[in-house]
Amino acid sequence: MAESAEALVAAAPSAARVGIGGPVGSGKTALIEGLLPLFAARGTSLAIVTNDLVTQEDAERLQRSGLIPPERVVGVEAGACPHTVIREDPTLNIEAADLLEEQLRPLDLILIESGGDNLASTFSLDLVDYWMFVIDVSGGGDIPRKRGPGIVRADLLIVNKSDLAPHVGVDLPLMRKEAEGVRAGRPVLVTNCRTGEGLDRVADHLAHDVLMES
């Protein structure tokens, strides 16, 4: 007997879920904006969950961007410290991702953006399959040496705003070397989300490591 359409939908593979963490202002939303055209060109079907304290500012920014249909973006208002939603209790984000997947099947990828707080922000592995951590050179070249959990444990570390390094007195090659030195072989990529520099390499990593594309 042929399976019902409902059964086929229920049996469809779940979308991969990727977390994006990092301090406020490091460029998490700009990273998403830069990745959206690259994934669109690859034919990747994706949706986004954002987190803010008491607003939906990041979600509204993405909805207005013209880079993705607005219905593919959901904002979560954490109501308190944003990393507690991501780490200790991922329930609100799980519910938001499940809703997107139910409404938009088939999805390949769901990006979940943290509200951003400090270098200790980490993602619950009940929520995501893979997570990235974004820092930027204006925060200081010594950030990798501080060995925050996001620096050390994220599947992919992104050092953003590479163009600012000469203006803030940061030795970018040294910062990258020190980041690689504390990450036990996990990758480090340098980007400038404003210009798009390095974003193709981020997309390639996600396609290979998360979407299992060759």
Residue frames as qw, qx, qy, qz and C-alpha x, y, z in Angstrom:
[[0.000, 0.888, 0.459, 0.000, 0.00, 0.00, 0.00],
 [0.378, 0.566, -0.039, 0.731, 1.31, 3.44, -0.91],
 [0.357, -0.354, -0.487, 0.714, 2.28, 5.59, 2.05],
 [0.039, 0.907, 0.418, -0.025, 0.15, 8.64, 2.74],
 [0.344, 0.730, -0.073, 0.586, 1.50, 12.10, 2.00],
 [0.457, -0.813, 0.164, -0.322, 1.42, 12.83, 5.72],
 [0.913, -0.323, 0.181, 0.170, 3.54, 9.77, 6.49],
 [0.738, 0.407, 0.055, 0.535, 6.06, 10.68, 3.83],
 [0.029, 0.836, -0.120, 0.535, 6.39, 14.20, 5.23],
 [0.689, -0.680, 0.186, -0.169, 6.79, 12.85, 8.77],
 [0.928, -0.121, 0.197, 0.292, 9.52, 10.49, 7.58],
 [0.510, 0.784, -0.079, 0.346, 11.43, 13.19, 5.71],
 [0.674, -0.039, -0.324, 0.663, 14.94, 13.86, 7.03],
 [0.261, -0.887, -0.247, 0.290, 15.20, 16.73, 9.48],
 [0.368, 0.864, -0.128, 0.321, 17.01, 19.89, 8.48],
 [0.666, 0.002, -0.355, 0.656, 20.53, 20.34, 9.83],
 [0.278, -0.936, -0.197, -0.087, 20.62, 22.93, 12.62],
 [0.628, 0.240, -0.189, 0.716, 23.62, 25.24, 12.91],
 [0.360, -0.851, -0.280, 0.259, 24.17, 27.65, 15.80],
 [0.443, 0.568, -0.056, 0.691, 25.89, 31.01, 15.41],
 [0.532, -0.764, -0.272, 0.244, 27.24, 32.50, 18.65],
 [0.542, 0.246, -0.060, 0.802, 29.57, 35.31, 19.61],
 [0.187, -0.421, -0.366, 0.809, 29.73, 38.65, 21.40],
 [0.266, 0.852, 0.390, -0.225, 27.35, 41.48, 20.60],
 [0.191, 0.911, -0.187, -0.314, 28.56, 43.36, 17.53],
 [0.505, -0.381, 0.687, 0.358, 30.93, 40.65, 16.30],
 [0.298, 0.374, -0.532, -0.699, 28.99, 40.30, 13.04],
 [0.360, 0.114, 0.920, -0.108, 26.64, 37.34, 13.49],
 [0.509, 0.655, 0.436, -0.349, 23.72, 38.87, 11.60],
 [0.285, 0.767, -0.387, -0.425, 26.05, 40.25, 8.92],
 [0.189, -0.289, 0.921, 0.182, 27.46, 36.74, 8.54],
 [0.470, 0.397, 0.771, -0.162, 23.97, 35.37, 7.90],
 [0.418, 0.799, 0.088, -0.424, 23.26, 38.15, 5.41],
 [0.124, 0.665, -0.637, -0.369, 26.43, 37.30, 3.54],
 [0.272, -0.112, 0.953, 0.068, 25.74, 33.56, 3.52],
 [0.575, 0.453, 0.518, -0.443, 22.16, 33.79, 2.26],
 [0.566, 0.673, -0.238, -0.412, 23.01, 34.59, -1.41],
 [0.092, 0.484, -0.863, -0.113, 25.70, 31.90, -1.41],
 [0.347, 0.081, 0.908, -0.218, 23.30, 29.23, -0.20],
 [0.596, 0.573, 0.251, -0.504, 20.59, 30.46, -2.55],
 [0.407, 0.643, -0.538, -0.363, 23.00, 29.95, -5.45],
 [0.011, -0.261, 0.965, -0.030, 23.60, 26.39, -4.25],
 [0.580, -0.222, -0.578, -0.529, 19.87, 25.67, -4.11],
 [0.281, -0.096, -0.816, 0.497, 19.93, 25.19, -0.32],
 [0.405, -0.650, -0.410, -0.495, 16.54, 25.58, 1.36],
 [0.416, -0.046, -0.602, 0.680, 17.03, 27.29, 4.69],
 [0.348, -0.816, -0.323, -0.330, 15.32, 29.16, 7.52],
 [0.314, 0.371, -0.440, 0.755, 16.55, 31.26, 10.44],
 [0.538, -0.731, -0.418, 0.034, 15.86, 31.60, 14.16],
 [0.278, 0.535, -0.299, 0.740, 17.24, 34.72, 15.89],
 [0.549, -0.568, -0.536, 0.298, 17.49, 35.55, 19.59],
 [0.108, 0.535, -0.149, 0.825, 17.25, 38.96, 21.25],
 [0.075, -0.045, -0.711, 0.698, 16.53, 40.05, 24.81],
 [0.239, 0.520, 0.617, -0.540, 13.19, 41.87, 24.57],
 [0.421, 0.612, -0.159, -0.650, 12.94, 42.70, 20.87],
 [0.833, 0.247, 0.469, 0.156, 13.02, 40.95, 17.52],
 [0.087, 0.857, -0.245, -0.444, 15.47, 43.41, 16.02],
 [0.202, -0.394, 0.798, 0.409, 17.69, 40.87, 14.27],
 [0.414, 0.364, 0.832, 0.066, 14.72, 38.94, 12.92],
 [0.319, 0.853, 0.300, -0.282, 13.15, 42.12, 11.57],
 [0.041, -0.730, 0.474, 0.490, 16.45, 43.17, 10.00],
 [0.263, -0.121, 0.894, 0.343, 16.65, 39.87, 8.11],
 [0.372, 0.579, 0.719, -0.098, 12.97, 39.99, 7.17],
 [0.232, 0.897, 0.081, -0.367, 13.48, 43.44, 5.64],
 [0.375, -0.528, 0.554, 0.524, 16.71, 42.51, 3.88],
 [0.680, 0.559, -0.172, -0.442, 15.14, 41.08, 0.72],
 [0.138, 0.507, -0.847, -0.081, 17.62, 38.20, 0.99],
 [0.082, -0.110, -0.986, 0.093, 15.10, 35.65, 2.27],
 [0.381, -0.526, -0.521, -0.554, 11.29, 35.42, 2.35],
 [0.247, -0.508, 0.390, -0.727, 10.16, 36.96, 5.67],
 [0.871, -0.273, -0.012, -0.408, 8.19, 33.88, 6.67],
 [0.874, 0.152, -0.396, 0.238, 11.45, 31.93, 6.81],
 [0.277, 0.346, -0.494, 0.748, 12.70, 34.00, 9.77],
 [0.595, -0.665, -0.425, -0.151, 11.43, 33.61, 13.34],
 [0.116, 0.581, -0.446, 0.671, 12.57, 35.75, 16.28],
 [0.664, -0.442, -0.578, 0.171, 12.81, 34.46, 19.85],
 [0.142, -0.778, 0.205, -0.576, 12.65, 36.99, 22.69],
 [0.556, 0.062, -0.738, 0.378, 14.81, 35.52, 25.43],
 [0.489, -0.762, -0.274, -0.324, 13.46, 37.88, 28.08],
 [0.648, -0.726, 0.178, 0.145, 16.64, 37.63, 30.14],
 [0.240, -0.638, 0.627, 0.377, 20.27, 36.73, 29.54],
 [0.722, 0.443, -0.267, -0.459, 20.25, 35.41, 25.97],
 [0.325, 0.401, -0.856, -0.028, 22.74, 32.60, 26.44],
 [0.396, -0.068, 0.794, -0.456, 20.50, 30.88, 28.99],
 [0.774, 0.381, 0.138, -0.486, 17.98, 30.22, 26.23],
 [0.609, 0.567, -0.533, -0.153, 20.67, 28.78, 23.98],
 [0.277, 0.396, -0.837, 0.258, 22.54, 26.77, 26.57],
 [0.199, -0.075, 0.822, -0.528, 20.71, 25.83, 29.78],
 [0.484, 0.430, 0.680, -0.346, 17.21, 25.71, 28.31],
 [0.061, -0.160, 0.601, 0.781, 17.03, 25.46, 24.51],
 [0.309, 0.453, 0.820, -0.162, 13.28, 24.78, 24.56],
 [0.310, 0.767, 0.179, -0.532, 12.14, 28.06, 22.96],
 [0.144, 0.606, -0.583, -0.522, 14.63, 27.65, 20.14],
 [0.194, 0.015, 0.969, 0.150, 13.77, 24.01, 19.58],
 [0.348, 0.602, 0.649, -0.309, 10.09, 24.97, 19.32],
 [0.271, 0.773, -0.119, -0.561, 10.86, 27.78, 16.86],
 [0.030, 0.424, -0.801, -0.422, 13.01, 25.49, 14.68],
 [0.271, 0.222, 0.936, -0.026, 10.40, 22.72, 14.80],
 [0.369, 0.702, 0.398, -0.461, 7.71, 25.21, 13.72],
 [0.227, 0.684, -0.421, -0.551, 9.77, 26.40, 10.76],
 [0.072, -0.217, 0.936, 0.269, 10.46, 22.85, 9.71],
 [0.336, 0.416, 0.817, -0.216, 6.79, 21.89, 9.95],
 [0.351, 0.775, 0.234, -0.471, 5.68, 24.90, 7.91],
 [0.280, 0.798, -0.375, -0.379, 8.44, 24.95, 5.30],
 [0.668, -0.160, 0.705, 0.177, 9.35, 21.32, 4.56],
 [0.902, -0.153, -0.139, 0.380, 11.56, 20.34, 2.95],
 [0.090, -0.960, 0.259, -0.051, 14.31, 22.37, 4.60],
 [0.802, 0.316, -0.376, 0.341, 18.01, 21.62, 4.32],
 [0.482, 0.081, -0.405, 0.772, 19.35, 23.98, 6.95],
 [0.317, -0.884, -0.300, -0.170, 18.18, 26.06, 9.92],
 [0.414, 0.352, -0.345, 0.765, 20.53, 28.77, 11.20],
 [0.513, -0.757, -0.405, 0.025, 20.03, 29.67, 14.88],
 [0.332, 0.567, -0.220, 0.721, 21.61, 32.98, 15.90],
 [0.488, -0.456, -0.546, 0.506, 22.40, 33.64, 19.53],
 [0.074, -0.969, -0.219, -0.083, 21.56, 37.03, 21.00],
 [0.539, 0.499, -0.303, 0.607, 25.22, 37.34, 21.92],
 [0.558, -0.823, -0.082, -0.063, 26.61, 38.03, 25.35],
 [0.282, -0.813, 0.507, 0.054, 30.18, 37.07, 26.20],
 [0.346, 0.525, -0.763, -0.154, 32.98, 34.66, 25.39],
 [0.287, -0.125, 0.905, -0.288, 31.37, 31.89, 27.45],
 [0.707, 0.282, 0.111, -0.639, 28.29, 31.55, 25.24],
 [0.073, -0.189, 0.947, 0.249, 27.84, 27.97, 24.04],
 [0.644, 0.025, -0.328, -0.691, 25.13, 26.02, 22.27],
 [0.703, -0.122, 0.621, -0.324, 23.22, 23.07, 23.66],
 [0.065, 0.236, -0.871, -0.425, 23.85, 20.01, 21.52],
 [0.312, 0.429, 0.816, -0.230, 20.18, 19.14, 22.09],
 [0.323, 0.780, 0.193, -0.500, 19.49, 22.12, 19.83],
 [0.423, 0.779, -0.349, -0.303, 22.16, 22.16, 17.12],
 [0.975, 0.143, 0.058, 0.159, 24.18, 19.67, 15.11],
 [0.650, 0.201, 0.026, 0.732, 27.07, 22.08, 14.57],
 [0.139, -0.950, -0.245, 0.136, 27.92, 25.52, 15.85],
 [0.538, 0.485, -0.024, 0.689, 30.05, 28.46, 14.88],
 [0.396, -0.757, -0.251, 0.455, 31.50, 31.17, 17.07],
 [0.417, 0.730, 0.144, 0.522, 32.18, 34.67, 15.71],
 [0.448, -0.674, -0.112, 0.576, 34.72, 37.08, 17.19],
 [0.466, 0.834, 0.106, 0.278, 36.11, 40.24, 15.65],
 [0.654, 0.207, -0.236, 0.688, 39.51, 41.88, 15.70],
 [0.085, -0.658, 0.077, -0.744, 38.23, 45.06, 17.35],
 [0.781, -0.579, -0.127, -0.197, 37.63, 43.03, 20.50],
 [0.335, -0.777, 0.533, -0.011, 41.38, 42.58, 20.85],
 [0.600, 0.463, -0.644, -0.102, 44.03, 40.27, 19.51],
 [0.049, -0.318, 0.861, -0.394, 44.25, 38.48, 22.87],
 [0.767, -0.064, 0.075, -0.635, 40.74, 36.99, 22.65],
 [0.851, 0.148, -0.492, -0.108, 41.96, 33.52, 21.57],
 [0.352, 0.311, -0.719, 0.512, 44.42, 33.39, 24.49],
 [0.433, -0.254, 0.411, -0.761, 41.52, 33.78, 26.93],
 [0.170, 0.035, -0.981, -0.088, 40.27, 30.34, 25.81],
 [0.557, 0.057, 0.309, -0.768, 36.55, 30.98, 26.30],
 [0.599, 0.131, 0.785, -0.095, 34.34, 27.94, 25.63],
 [0.618, 0.722, 0.181, -0.255, 33.13, 29.47, 22.38],
 [0.191, 0.790, -0.547, -0.199, 36.72, 29.90, 21.20],
 [0.218, -0.402, 0.889, -0.007, 37.83, 26.42, 22.18],
 [0.465, 0.136, 0.855, -0.185, 34.76, 24.24, 21.58],
 [0.590, 0.581, 0.081, -0.555, 32.92, 25.64, 18.56],
 [0.835, 0.240, 0.450, 0.207, 33.05, 23.47, 15.47],
 [0.522, 0.517, 0.207, 0.646, 34.11, 26.51, 13.44],
 [0.300, -0.697, -0.190, 0.623, 35.67, 29.73, 14.74],
 [0.422, 0.711, 0.306, 0.472, 35.32, 32.85, 12.61],
 [0.374, -0.471, -0.097, 0.793, 37.55, 35.89, 13.09],
 [0.309, 0.781, 0.492, 0.230, 35.59, 38.74, 11.52],
 [0.014, 0.997, 0.030, -0.070, 36.29, 42.36, 10.53],
 [0.828, -0.049, 0.139, 0.541, 39.72, 41.53, 9.17],
 [0.375, 0.690, 0.136, 0.604, 39.98, 44.98, 7.58],
 [0.343, -0.903, -0.004, -0.260, 40.04, 46.66, 10.99],
 [0.882, -0.263, -0.127, 0.369, 43.18, 44.89, 12.22],
 [0.532, 0.280, -0.074, 0.796, 45.65, 47.65, 11.19],
 [0.148, -0.651, -0.083, -0.740, 43.42, 50.32, 12.72],
 [0.709, -0.634, -0.004, -0.308, 43.09, 48.66, 16.14],
 [0.075, -0.716, 0.674, -0.167, 46.67, 47.48, 16.49],
 [0.873, -0.113, 0.436, -0.185, 45.99, 43.78, 16.00],
 [0.030, 0.456, -0.821, -0.343, 48.46, 41.41, 14.37],
 [0.824, 0.136, -0.007, -0.549, 45.89, 39.36, 12.43],
 [0.714, 0.301, -0.631, -0.026, 48.21, 36.48, 11.38],
 [0.125, 0.249, -0.794, 0.541, 49.28, 36.10, 15.03],
 [0.565, -0.042, 0.370, -0.736, 45.68, 36.23, 16.25],
 [0.860, 0.195, -0.269, -0.388, 44.75, 33.47, 13.82],
 [0.534, 0.332, -0.748, 0.214, 47.79, 31.39, 14.78],
 [0.117, -0.192, 0.719, -0.657, 46.94, 31.66, 18.47],
 [0.735, 0.054, 0.137, -0.661, 43.33, 30.75, 17.75],
 [0.813, 0.262, -0.491, -0.174, 44.42, 27.66, 15.86],
 [0.302, 0.371, -0.776, 0.411, 46.74, 26.77, 18.72],
 [0.315, -0.105, 0.662, -0.672, 43.93, 26.49, 21.30],
 [0.726, 0.181, 0.022, -0.663, 41.42, 24.66, 19.10],
 [0.599, -0.169, 0.782, -0.018, 42.92, 21.18, 18.80],
 [0.254, -0.003, 0.802, 0.540, 42.80, 21.18, 15.02],
 [0.277, 0.710, 0.636, -0.122, 39.28, 22.57, 14.61],
 [0.455, 0.463, 0.326, 0.687, 39.09, 25.13, 11.79],
 [0.137, -0.689, -0.191, 0.685, 39.55, 28.90, 12.03],
 [0.429, 0.552, 0.470, 0.539, 38.45, 31.18, 9.19],
 [0.171, -0.397, -0.097, 0.897, 39.07, 34.90, 8.74],
 [0.231, 0.651, 0.656, 0.305, 36.27, 37.00, 7.22],
 [0.026, 0.180, 0.076, -0.980, 35.14, 40.49, 6.44],
 [0.250, 0.515, 0.816, -0.085, 31.37, 40.14, 6.36],
 [0.181, 0.748, 0.118, -0.627, 30.97, 43.73, 5.17],
 [0.254, 0.592, -0.529, -0.552, 32.77, 42.99, 1.90],
 [0.941, 0.174, -0.047, -0.286, 32.07, 39.26, 1.69],
 [0.336, 0.604, -0.714, 0.112, 35.72, 38.26, 2.03],
 [0.018, -0.256, 0.920, -0.297, 36.05, 34.68, 3.25],
 [0.654, 0.058, 0.374, -0.654, 32.33, 33.91, 3.26],
 [0.777, 0.316, -0.435, -0.327, 32.65, 31.43, 0.42],
 [0.351, 0.289, -0.849, 0.269, 34.95, 29.37, 2.63],
 [0.370, -0.051, 0.634, -0.677, 32.39, 29.45, 5.46],
 [0.780, 0.240, -0.008, -0.578, 29.69, 28.25, 3.05],
 [0.632, 0.372, -0.675, -0.087, 32.00, 25.51, 1.78],
 [0.029, 0.229, -0.854, 0.466, 32.66, 24.30, 5.34],
 [0.558, 0.088, 0.480, -0.672, 28.97, 24.13, 6.14],
 [0.774, 0.342, -0.276, -0.457, 28.15, 22.41, 2.87],
 [0.549, 0.345, -0.758, 0.069, 30.82, 19.78, 3.44],
 [0.108, 0.157, -0.825, 0.533, 30.67, 19.26, 7.21],
 [0.393, 0.160, 0.543, -0.725, 26.96, 19.78, 7.85],
 [0.715, 0.402, 0.017, -0.572, 25.08, 19.18, 4.61],
 [0.703, -0.161, 0.671, 0.172, 27.49, 16.41, 3.60],
 [0.660, 0.740, 0.028, -0.123, 27.91, 17.78, 0.11],
 [0.848, -0.003, 0.178, 0.499, 31.04, 16.76, -1.77]]
